[in-house]
Amino acid sequence: MTADQATIDYYQSKASEYVQSFDHGHSRHLDAFLDRLEPGAEILELGCGGGRDTIRMIERGFTVDPTDGTPAMAKEAEKHIGRAVRVVRFDELSADKKYDAVWAHACLLHAPWNDLPDILSAIRKALRPASLHFANFKLGNGEGRDLLGRWGNFPSADDLENVYAAAGFTTLSSEVYRGKGADGTMRDWIAMTVKAP
């Protein structure tokens, strides 16, 4: 697996500006996902950004392991949540049956499409049996860079369903919705909650 250096460089150089541009509340799908979990469940958060979702998880009594693939972004998150944030890229995920859930809001969309099967296998390995995973993606018809130069995989909904199924996950819910990314482009997104075997 490889990380796109231009995407990492963007977040490394723009971390503070990026976090300030998303200064509103937690993600729209977070509470519904948390409602599916047992009280006090252990959650691995991938791509925590500025930590806004981390704060909400902690407020609701969950045990959270916030991570981000960019050192500068992890530092920004630490300022907001007041605790350590681990720097972990997708290709560095090595936990084994450690978590009850993996929350990956608007981050796996930066992975090269050919790397996604290995990343999903690592997420599945990190989860305890019958645990849950959330991710959302920008829909499209193939990989490329957005207006900010960040890499995106831009899959179809069917392609995502297939890659998750191949990794052993069962889809519990899937919602297509309109949303605007950091580059200002309005497009269709998909939010998926899946269950590990």
C-alpha positions in Angstrom: 0.0 0.0 0.0 1.1 3.5 -0.7 0.1 6.9 0.5 -0.3 9.8 -1.9 2.4 12.2 -0.9 0.7 15.3 -2.4 -2.4 14.6 -0.3 -0.3 14.2 2.9 1.6 17.4 2.0 -1.6 19.3 1.6 -2.9 18.3 5.1 0.6 18.9 6.6 0.8 22.4 5.2 -2.9 23.4 5.6 -3.8 21.7 8.9 -4.7 24.8 10.8 -6.7 26.3 8.0 -8.4 23.1 7.3 -9.5 22.6 10.9 -10.8 26.1 11.1 -12.9 25.7 7.9 -14.7 22.8 9.6 -15.3 24.5 12.9 -18.9 23.4 13.1 -20.3 20.4 15.1 -19.7 16.7 14.6 -20.4 14.7 11.5 -24.0 14.2 10.5 -23.9 10.4 10.6 -22.0 10.0 13.9 -24.8 9.8 16.4 -26.7 7.2 14.4 -23.6 5.1 14.2 -22.9 5.5 17.9 -26.5 4.5 18.7 -25.7 1.0 17.2 -22.8 0.5 19.7 -22.8 -0.8 23.3 -22.1 1.8 26.0 -18.4 2.3 26.5 -17.4 0.6 23.3 -13.8 1.0 22.1 -13.6 3.0 18.8 -10.7 3.4 16.5 -11.0 6.7 14.6 -9.1 7.0 11.3 -8.4 10.4 9.9 -9.7 12.3 12.9 -8.9 15.7 11.4 -9.4 18.4 14.0 -11.0 16.0 16.5 -14.6 17.2 16.3 -16.0 13.7 16.0 -13.6 12.5 18.7 -15.0 15.1 21.1 -18.6 13.9 20.5 -17.6 10.2 21.0 -15.9 11.1 24.3 -19.0 13.1 25.4 -21.1 10.1 24.8 -18.9 7.9 27.0 -17.0 5.9 24.4 -13.4 4.9 24.6 -11.7 6.5 21.5 -8.3 5.9 19.9 -8.1 9.0 17.6 -5.5 8.7 14.7 -4.6 10.8 11.7 -2.1 10.1 8.9 -0.6 13.6 9.1 1.5 14.8 12.0 0.3 18.4 11.7 -3.3 17.4 11.7 -2.7 15.2 14.7 -1.3 18.2 16.5 -4.3 20.3 15.6 -6.6 17.6 17.0 -4.6 17.4 20.2 -5.2 21.1 20.8 -9.0 20.6 20.5 -9.5 17.4 22.4 -6.7 17.8 25.0 -5.2 14.4 24.6 -2.7 12.5 22.5 -3.5 11.6 18.9 -1.5 8.9 17.2 -0.1 9.4 13.8 -1.1 6.3 11.8 -1.4 6.0 8.0 -3.8 3.4 6.6 -0.9 1.2 5.6 0.4 1.2 9.2 -2.8 -0.2 10.8 -1.8 -3.4 12.5 -4.3 -3.9 15.4 -5.7 -7.4 16.0 -9.3 -7.7 17.3 -8.8 -4.7 19.5 -11.8 -2.5 18.7 -15.6 -2.6 18.7 -15.9 -0.1 15.9 -13.8 1.8 13.3 -15.0 5.3 12.4 -13.5 6.6 9.2 -15.2 9.9 8.2 -14.2 11.3 4.9 -10.7 9.8 4.9 -10.7 6.4 3.1 -11.7 8.4 0.0 -8.1 9.5 -0.3 -6.7 5.9 -0.5 -5.7 4.7 -4.0 -8.5 2.4 -5.2 -6.1 -0.6 -5.6 -5.0 -0.2 -2.0 -8.5 -0.3 -0.6 -8.9 -4.1 -0.3 -5.8 -4.3 1.8 -6.9 -1.4 4.0 -10.3 -3.0 4.5 -8.6 -6.2 5.4 -6.6 -4.4 8.1 -9.7 -2.7 9.4 -11.5 -6.0 9.6 -8.5 -7.5 11.4 -8.6 -4.6 13.9 -12.2 -5.3 14.7 -13.6 -7.8 17.2 -16.1 -10.3 15.7 -19.5 -8.7 14.7 -18.1 -5.2 15.2 -19.0 -2.2 13.1 -17.3 0.1 10.6 -18.4 3.5 9.1 -16.9 5.2 6.1 -18.1 7.7 3.6 -16.9 8.4 0.1 -17.3 10.9 -2.7 -19.0 9.1 -5.6 -17.8 9.3 -9.2 -16.4 7.2 -12.0 -12.7 6.9 -11.3 -9.6 8.2 -9.5 -8.1 11.6 -9.7 -7.2 14.9 -8.0 -9.7 17.4 -6.6 -9.4 21.1 -6.9 -7.0 21.2 -3.9 -4.7 18.6 -5.5 -5.8 15.9 -3.1 -6.1 12.3 -4.4 -9.6 10.8 -4.4 -10.8 7.3 -5.4 -14.3 8.5 -6.5 -15.9 5.0 -6.9 -19.4 4.0 -7.8 -21.8 2.8 -5.1 -21.8 -0.7 -6.7 -18.0 -0.8 -6.7 -17.9 0.1 -3.0 -20.5 -2.5 -2.1 -18.4 -5.1 -4.0 -15.1 -4.2 -2.4 -16.6 -4.3 1.1 -18.3 -7.6 0.4 -15.0 -9.0 -0.9 -13.3 -8.0 2.4 -16.0 -9.9 4.3 -18.2 -7.1 5.5 -22.0 -7.1 5.5 -23.6 -3.7 4.7 -26.1 -2.7 7.3 -27.0 0.7 5.8 -26.0 2.8 2.8 -27.1 6.3 2.2 -26.4 8.5 -0.9 -26.5 12.2 -0.1 -25.4 15.6 -1.5 -22.4 17.2 0.1 -19.7 19.7 -0.4 -16.1 18.9 0.1 -13.3 21.1 1.3 -12.6 22.1 -2.3 -16.1 23.5 -2.6 -17.4 20.9 -5.1 -21.0 19.8 -4.5 -21.4 16.1 -5.4 -23.0 12.8 -4.4 -21.5 11.1 -1.4 -22.3 7.7 0.1 -22.2 6.8 3.8 -21.9 3.2 4.7 -22.2 1.3 8.0 -20.9 -2.3 7.7 -20.5 -5.2 10.0 -17.5 -7.5 10.4 -18.0 -11.3 10.4 
